[in-house]
Amino acid sequence: MDFSEVLRSRVSVRAYLDKPVEPDVLAAVLDDARHCPSWSNSRGYLLALAQGERLTRLKEAYVEAWTQSLSGDFPPTDFNTRMRYPGELRDRQVANGKRYYAHLGVARGDREAQNAWQRRNLEFFDAPVVGFIFVHRQMLPFSAQDAGIMLQTLMLSATAHGLGTVGLGTLTTWRHPVDTEFEIPEDYALITGFALGYPDPDAHINAFRAEHPQISMARPLVAEPGTE
């Protein structure tokens, strides 16, 4: 595949085969990701990868934390993931959510069914590899920019290697499970996570496609001659 084919074939995968990712394939994806651009080449991010028994422990801890949150119990965390989206960003979020749940056949207001699907995020959609991305607090927002560039590079490389990925931003709501499994410096804040593995081609949820609107362009204050 050329670059455009890789880019357009990459989708959010929310169901995975019960198949481990070969160590050499995972190493190749990580090797590609390290070649991404970075602010002054500072690379102010840290990646924690979980597989096997560690992943199982993290899954159990995240499901427990999420279950407690249903009663409003949210511990302190690095970033607020429960804010209300502003303006047109809220419109896009709501529109995507409606399309997503319609694809799943979940009726509006069916909180039990919605919670069941939200829980799948905390189960990492049963992916065999889960990543947690931390950014250096003193380099924000540039460390967050670099982390995003790295993550997209990783996801596109995964696609080229026949793997699927999905971002798991909701993991940011609970940092403490990760701190029990990895040595993370205090200077680093958990900003997002992701799942990685071989997509299940028969899973209905993997047929969902988000819309990709045109990039919003700022209008010049004064039009250049001949461009009107």
C-alpha positions, 0 to 999 in steps of 0.5 A, a space after each residue: 500500500 502507498 501512504 494514502 492507502 494506508 491512511 484511508 484504510 486505517 480505522 478504529 478497531 473495537 474487536 480483535 482476534 484471540 491472537 498475539 502480536 508477534 514480537 518482531 511485528 510489534 518491534 517493527 511498529 515501534 521502530 517506525 514510530 520512533 522516526 516521527 517528528 518532534 518539537 526540538 527533537 525533545 520527545 517529551 513522552 513515555 510509552 508503557 506497553 502491557 501484554 499477557 498477565 499484566 494486561 489482564 491485571 490492568 483490565 480488571 483494575 480499570 473495570 473496577 475503577 469504571 464500575 465505581 465511577 458509575 456512582 460518581 466516584 472519580 479519583 484525582 487524575 492528570 487531565 479532566 476527561 469529563 469536561 463538556 465539549 465547547 461549541 461546534 466540537 460538541 456538535 461533532 461529538 454528539 453526531 458521532 455518538 448518535 451514529 456509533 450507537 445507531 450502528 450498534 443498534 442501541 436506542 437513545 436513552 438505553 443507559 444499560 446498553 450504552 454502559 455495556 459498550 462503554 465498559 468495553 473500552 475499559 476491557 481494551 476491546 480484548 486487544 492483546 496489546 495495550 499502550 499508555 502514553 505519558 507526556 512531560 508536564 513541563 513541556 506541555 502543550 508541545 509534549 502532547 503535540 509530540 505524543 500525538 504525532 508519535 501515536 499516529 505514526 504508530 497507528 499507521 505503521 500498525 495498519 501497514 503491518 496488518 494490525 488494527 488500533 483504537 485510541 483509548 482516551 478514557 483510560 486517562 480518567 484513571 491513572 492509578 492502575 498504571 502506576 501499580 504496574 509501571 515505574 512512571 516519573 512524577 513529571 509525566 502525565 497520562 494523556 491517552 491510551 490505545 489498543 493494538 492487535 489483529 482485527 476481527 473481520 467478522 465483528 459488526 462493530 468494526 464496520 463502523 466508520 466515523 465521518 472525516 470532514 474537511 479541515 477547518 480553514 481560517 479566513 484571511 483578514 484581507 484577501 490577496 488580490 486575485 484570490 476572491 
